[in-house]
């Protein structure tokens, strides 16, 4: 495995230097790691390589910063957008209008001055958004909303008190975090985590997995203590236990 690790690191370094990474070699590397890492306790119990968990191909390469140019451009673009809206106080309509004014003026002057400065006039690309793009987005949004309503009905039905308490705790934590930041800043922080946490985890995977396993064991131990000393003493849990025994 040590020989393969050195070979894998060499391929990744070559990719960073040449900014080219063969998708077929990525698949072979992911399959090799998946076959030789099933005995390890990975974070969240995953068995597949992180590259495959993130979907593989181009978007996984962007999240893991295997294509540094595209990742840098996306990160910089989102950061500039957040800075304009959150720090400078730009409004969406104002930004769109200013962008259109600048773009239209540039193209107009370029088109009219091209013959005087011996420059070819600009060729504007024809942009046509396909219907499938909006249909797929709406179908995805519908699936997310349906699953959310189903989960809400399942939690609010009163059949599982533990799940209900977990959902209430998570929502309360999110409400507290939401009071610290604006919605745009919260989305930006989530984006920064998405673009940094997987990459850092991939570089320190073994150490993170060990600490995560110890932390998860401690959480389960404390949950068992809480369940025994608190939850099981509640009347609803005693009635459920008595019902199951009979």
C-alpha positions as CSV (number, residue, x, y, z in Angstrom):
1,X,0.0,0.0,0.0
2,X,2.9,2.3,0.7
3,X,4.1,1.9,-2.9
4,X,0.7,2.7,-4.2
5,X,0.4,5.8,-2.0
6,X,3.6,7.2,-3.3
7,X,2.5,6.5,-6.8
8,X,-0.8,8.2,-6.2
9,X,0.9,11.2,-4.7
10,X,3.2,11.4,-7.7
11,X,0.2,11.4,-10.1
12,X,-1.5,14.1,-8.2
13,X,1.6,16.2,-8.1
14,X,2.1,15.7,-11.8
15,X,-1.5,16.9,-12.3
16,X,-1.0,20.0,-10.3
17,X,2.1,20.8,-12.3
18,X,0.7,20.1,-15.7
19,X,-3.0,20.9,-14.8
20,X,-4.1,17.8,-16.6
21,X,-5.6,14.7,-15.0
22,X,-6.7,11.7,-17.0
23,X,-10.2,10.7,-16.0
24,X,-9.5,7.0,-16.7
25,X,-6.5,7.0,-14.3
26,X,-8.7,8.7,-11.7
27,X,-11.2,5.8,-12.0
28,X,-8.5,3.2,-11.6
29,X,-7.0,5.0,-8.6
30,X,-10.4,5.3,-6.9
31,X,-11.2,1.6,-7.6
32,X,-7.8,0.5,-6.1
33,X,-8.4,2.6,-3.0
34,X,-11.9,1.2,-2.6
35,X,-10.6,-2.4,-2.8
36,X,-7.8,-1.8,-0.3
37,X,-9.5,0.4,2.2
38,X,-12.6,-1.6,3.1
39,X,-11.1,-2.7,6.4
40,X,-10.7,0.8,7.6
41,X,-13.4,2.8,9.5
42,X,-13.8,5.8,7.4
43,X,-15.7,9.0,8.3
44,X,-19.5,8.5,8.2
45,X,-18.9,4.8,7.5
46,X,-18.1,5.3,3.9
47,X,-16.4,2.6,1.9
48,X,-15.8,4.4,-1.4
49,X,-13.0,6.9,-2.1
50,X,-13.8,10.5,-1.4
51,X,-13.5,11.3,-5.1
52,X,-16.4,8.9,-5.9
53,X,-18.4,10.0,-2.9
54,X,-18.4,13.5,-4.3
55,X,-19.7,12.2,-7.6
56,X,-16.4,11.9,-9.4
57,X,-15.5,13.6,-12.7
58,X,-15.3,17.4,-13.0
59,X,-17.3,18.6,-10.0
60,X,-15.3,16.3,-7.6
61,X,-12.1,17.6,-9.1
62,X,-13.2,21.2,-8.5
63,X,-14.2,20.5,-4.8
64,X,-10.9,18.6,-4.2
65,X,-8.9,21.3,-6.0
66,X,-7.5,18.8,-8.5
67,X,-8.2,21.4,-11.2
68,X,-6.7,24.4,-9.4
69,X,-7.5,27.0,-12.1
70,X,-11.2,26.3,-12.2
71,X,-11.4,26.0,-8.4
72,X,-9.6,29.2,-7.9
73,X,-11.8,31.1,-10.4
74,X,-15.0,29.8,-8.8
75,X,-13.8,30.5,-5.3
76,X,-12.7,34.0,-6.2
77,X,-16.0,34.7,-8.1
78,X,-18.1,33.7,-5.2
79,X,-15.9,35.6,-2.7
80,X,-16.2,38.8,-4.8
81,X,-20.0,38.4,-5.1
82,X,-20.3,37.9,-1.3
83,X,-18.0,41.0,-0.7
84,X,-20.1,43.2,-3.1
85,X,-23.4,42.3,-1.5
86,X,-22.5,41.8,2.1
87,X,-19.6,44.3,2.7
88,X,-20.2,47.0,0.2
89,X,-23.9,46.8,0.4
90,X,-24.6,46.3,-3.3
91,X,-28.2,45.3,-4.3
92,X,-28.9,42.6,-6.9
93,X,-30.8,44.8,-9.2
94,X,-28.2,47.6,-9.0
95,X,-25.4,45.1,-9.7
96,X,-27.2,43.6,-12.7
97,X,-27.9,47.1,-14.1
98,X,-24.4,48.3,-13.7
99,X,-23.0,45.1,-15.3
100,X,-25.4,45.5,-18.3
101,X,-24.5,49.2,-18.7
102,X,-20.8,48.4,-18.6
103,X,-21.1,45.4,-21.0
104,X,-23.4,47.2,-23.4
105,X,-21.2,50.3,-23.5
106,X,-18.0,48.2,-24.1
107,X,-19.6,46.2,-27.0
108,X,-21.1,49.4,-28.5
109,X,-17.9,51.3,-28.5
110,X,-15.9,48.3,-29.7
111,X,-18.3,47.7,-32.6
112,X,-18.2,51.4,-33.7
113,X,-14.5,52.0,-33.3
114,X,-13.3,48.6,-34.7
115,X,-13.0,50.0,-38.3
116,X,-11.0,53.0,-37.1
117,X,-8.4,51.1,-35.1
118,X,-8.2,48.1,-37.4
119,X,-9.7,45.6,-35.0
120,X,-12.3,43.0,-35.8
121,X,-15.7,43.7,-34.3
122,X,-16.8,41.6,-31.4
123,X,-18.5,38.3,-32.0
124,X,-21.2,37.8,-29.5
125,X,-22.0,34.2,-28.8
126,X,-25.6,33.0,-29.2
127,X,-26.8,31.9,-25.8
128,X,-29.9,29.6,-25.6
129,X,-30.8,27.9,-22.4
130,X,-32.2,24.4,-23.0
131,X,-35.7,23.5,-21.7
132,X,-34.2,20.4,-20.0
133,X,-32.2,22.6,-17.7
134,X,-35.2,24.2,-16.1
135,X,-37.2,20.9,-16.2
136,X,-34.5,19.0,-14.4
137,X,-34.0,21.8,-11.8
138,X,-37.8,21.9,-11.1
139,X,-37.9,18.1,-10.8
140,X,-35.0,18.2,-8.4
141,X,-36.6,21.0,-6.3
142,X,-39.9,19.0,-6.2
143,X,-38.1,15.9,-5.0
144,X,-36.4,17.9,-2.2
145,X,-39.6,19.5,-1.1
146,X,-41.5,16.2,-1.1
147,X,-38.8,14.5,1.0
148,X,-38.9,17.5,3.4
149,X,-42.6,17.2,3.8
150,X,-42.4,13.5,4.2
151,X,-39.7,13.8,6.9
152,X,-41.7,16.5,8.7
153,X,-44.8,14.3,8.8
154,X,-42.7,11.4,10.0
155,X,-41.2,13.4,12.8
156,X,-44.3,15.2,13.8
157,X,-46.5,12.1,13.9
158,X,-45.3,11.3,17.5
159,X,-44.1,7.8,16.7
160,X,-40.4,8.4,17.5
161,X,-39.6,10.7,20.4
162,X,-35.9,10.3,19.9
163,X,-36.0,11.4,16.3
164,X,-38.3,14.3,17.3
165,X,-35.9,15.5,19.9
166,X,-32.9,15.2,17.5
167,X,-34.7,17.3,14.9
168,X,-35.7,19.9,17.4
169,X,-32.1,20.1,18.7
170,X,-30.7,20.5,15.2
171,X,-33.3,23.2,14.2
172,X,-32.6,25.1,17.4
173,X,-28.8,25.0,16.7
174,X,-29.4,26.2,13.2
175,X,-31.7,29.0,14.5
176,X,-28.9,30.1,16.9
177,X,-26.3,30.0,14.1
178,X,-28.7,31.9,11.8
179,X,-28.9,34.7,14.3
180,X,-25.1,35.2,14.2
181,X,-24.9,35.8,10.4
182,X,-27.1,37.0,7.5
183,X,-28.4,34.4,5.2
184,X,-26.0,35.4,2.4
185,X,-23.0,35.1,4.8
186,X,-24.2,31.7,6.0
187,X,-24.4,30.5,2.4
188,X,-20.9,31.8,1.8
189,X,-19.6,30.1,4.9
190,X,-21.2,26.8,3.7
191,X,-19.6,27.3,0.3
192,X,-16.1,27.9,1.9
193,X,-16.6,24.7,4.0
194,X,-17.5,22.8,0.8
195,X,-14.4,24.1,-1.0
196,X,-12.0,23.5,1.9
197,X,-13.1,20.7,4.2
198,X,-13.1,17.9,1.6
199,X,-9.7,18.9,0.3
200,X,-8.2,19.2,3.8
201,X,-9.8,15.9,4.8
202,X,-8.4,14.1,1.8
203,X,-4.9,15.3,2.7
204,X,-5.2,14.2,6.4
205,X,-7.7,11.3,5.9
206,X,-6.1,8.7,8.2
207,X,-5.7,11.1,11.2
208,X,-9.2,12.5,10.8
209,X,-10.7,9.1,10.6
210,X,-9.0,8.0,13.9
211,X,-10.1,11.1,15.8
212,X,-13.6,10.9,14.3
213,X,-13.9,7.2,15.4
214,X,-12.9,8.2,18.9
215,X,-15.3,11.1,19.0
216,X,-18.2,9.0,17.6
217,X,-17.5,6.3,20.3
218,X,-17.7,9.0,23.0
219,X,-20.9,10.4,21.5
220,X,-22.5,7.0,21.6
221,X,-21.4,6.4,25.1
222,X,-22.9,9.7,26.3
223,X,-26.1,9.0,24.3
224,X,-26.4,5.7,26.1
225,X,-26.0,7.4,29.5
226,X,-28.5,10.0,28.6
227,X,-30.9,7.4,27.3
228,X,-30.6,5.3,30.5
229,X,-30.6,8.1,33.1
230,X,-33.1,10.5,31.5
231,X,-35.1,9.3,28.5
232,X,-36.0,5.9,29.8
233,X,-37.4,7.6,32.9
234,X,-39.9,9.5,30.9
235,X,-43.5,8.1,31.0
236,X,-43.7,7.8,27.2
237,X,-40.6,5.7,27.0
238,X,-41.7,3.4,29.9
239,X,-45.1,2.9,28.2
240,X,-43.4,2.0,24.9
241,X,-41.1,-0.4,26.6
242,X,-43.9,-2.0,28.4
243,X,-45.9,-2.3,25.2
244,X,-43.1,-4.0,23.4
245,X,-42.6,-6.5,26.1
246,X,-46.3,-7.5,25.9
